Amino acid sequence: MPRIVLALLLGAATALLCGVPAAPADRRAPRGVLVERVLGEIERLYVVEQDIDALFEDGLDLMVRQLDPNTRYIPPSEVEEFEGETEGYYVGIGIVLGPLTGEYPTIQTVFRSGPAAAAGLAANDEIVRIERRDVRGLAIAELKALLQGPTDTVVVLTIRRAAEAPREIAVTRKHVKFSSITSVQIYEDPAWRHAIGYVRAAQFQESTGLDVRKACDNLRRAGAGALILDLRRNGGGLLDQGVEVARLFLRDGMILRTRARRSSEDKVYFAEEPGEFLNVPLAVLIDGGSASAAEFVAAALQDHGRALLIGEPSFGKWTTQIVLDLGPRGGNGMLKLTTASFHRQNERRAVVGTDGKQHVHPHVLIETDEALADSLEAKWIDEQLARINDPLVVKRSRAPTYLESASAGTGTAAAHGADGVLIRALAILSQPEDYEKLLATPIPEIAAARRGDPREESEETLRARAETPARESERRP
């Protein structure tokens, strides 16, 4: 008997003895049927009872995360919260609680257009009970869990106002909008030639481009002769909003390009006309938490010689995701899927770190330890909550200094919360000659990365490619 025939017979016999079907691979059950079978057997036989729905959702998320860290499955229970993060809202009643110093939690701020205001709640009201549960001694996280819930559901609060007797107020949970702009300040110093405006954007969500424009316009009207855009710990967000922010400060030219699986789906984004703040000296603050849209905004302004970057190298997330609804109104969850990569105008300026990520490197490197960074972020959140009803109104402040930060006691300025990155940015912008000199100074990391890099495409080539319709054979079927 020929060897090949014998091998086939032995293989078939072994499969039968081991209980493995000898059928070809293409006859196996459809994926959906196989998943249902596996989950069914777990539910029926596994040694410990399992929540099969949760197991399935966790398994889907774990599976898609094998593609890259930014692709994920969002289960139905998290859809609304996820949408709120990108659209700039949360589901709740629209209040900010003050520090838990008294017997009961006190309302510090009521969102002017939120459901709590419509129901009659006011600042300084004490919350005695939530759904008839005494809330004395509860932590903020526990209070938040009781107050939040699905849209259009009702929560009953028992509140006490001044000397009045406690009374119940029913509040319907709704979408509560908030701005991504957490701080708008103008810093002044008698020794400076002009005041300096400061805007911090926590993320790029719906209307961020418009809000940054309004904030910068308010600062210019208030007398700012230079601007600081703070993108530290800004994890990105909506691509179109990042493009809108970059356009505010550019005359023309490419902002970024995206490369997809099919070249016909590549896109190039340009500044089509001079921005409103074209001639204003600008510094952009970045750190290791600046990612995605925050990175391409900073990179575009750096590549065009438009802004001085100060702080630490960025995070290194140069991909964009789309969100696919897997069922009616998110009933089956959503898939956040990476579909393209970002590329800056001058790719020879890309610096790949030892972690394999492409970072945006600042002109002025100032490192901030993690404890101080956490402290600054907590301060930014407090500022946002204090200005929740008027986020774009300009606040006038004296320029911070290291000495003032350290005056509370002994030790280094950093130990007392000095924002060294902001202090350095203010010092540079207050001296136009220093600003121009640093802006023109080559960045060592970028200069080293240029050696041996392939030639980049010209802007004319990129424009021609962007404006040329894809051939029919290249289009997605």
Buried (B, 14 or more C-beta within 10 A) or exposed (E): EEEEEEEEEEEEEEEEEEEEEEEEEEEEEEEEEEBEEEBEEBEEEEEEEEEEEEBBBEBBBEEBEEEEEBBBBBBBEBBBEBBBEBBBBBBBBBBBBBEBEEEBBBBBBBBEEBBBBBBEBEEEBBBBBBEEEEBEEBEEEEBEEBBBBEEEEEBEBBBBBEEEEBEEBEBBBBBBBBBBBBBBBBBBBEEBEBBBBBBBBBBBBBBBBEBBBBBBBBBBEBBBBBBBBBBBBBBBBBBBBBBBBBBBBBEEBBBBBBBBEEEBBBBBBBBEEEBEBBEBBBBBBBBBBBBBBBBBBBBBBBBBEBBBBBBBBBBBBBBBBEBEBBEEEBEBBBBBBBBBBBBBBBBBBBBEEEEEBBBBBBBBBBBBEEEBBEBBBEBBEEBBBBBBBEBBEBBEEEBBBBEBBBEEEEEEBBBBBBBBBBBBBBBBBBBBEEBEEBBEEEBEBBEEBBEEEEEBBEBEEBBEBBEEEEEEEEEEE
